[in-house]
Amino acid sequence: MSDMKSLLEHIVKSIVNNPDEVVIEEKSSVDFPGLVIFTIKVADTDKGVVIGRKGRTINALRDIMTISAIRNDARIKVLIEEDEQDIARRAQRSEHRDEPRDDNRSEQVKENQENNDDMLSDEM
């Protein structure tokens, strides 16, 4: 497994601004025998770089590591260490998603449908 750990470490260090602060933690899963979990720890300023827009970079890293795991007949999972601020931000975003929207979209939709119906009846 250390080959996969060194591969992940090399890739992450290559893309971050503070490579000296990169730490890859490797541990075996207690719940799923045979599963190895790699946790990426980077400087707070580099988390966005590792995640990428819409998660594209971390997903690409996971794809590369999955290919490596398949070649080594292993099962892995790649995570990014979260601190309390990250957890609070995610909770705050999910709260905003659950709040009812206070705009008049349903009224706008009805109005647009009525306008479309009027236009269609005028054309006939």
Secondary structure, 3 states (H helix, E strand, C coil): CHHHHHHHHHHHHHHCCCHHHCEEEEEECCCCCCEEEEEEECCHHHHHHHHCHHHHHHHHHHHHHHHHHHHCCCEEEEEECCCHHHHHHHHHHHHHHHCCCCCCHHHHHHHHHHHHHHHHHHHC
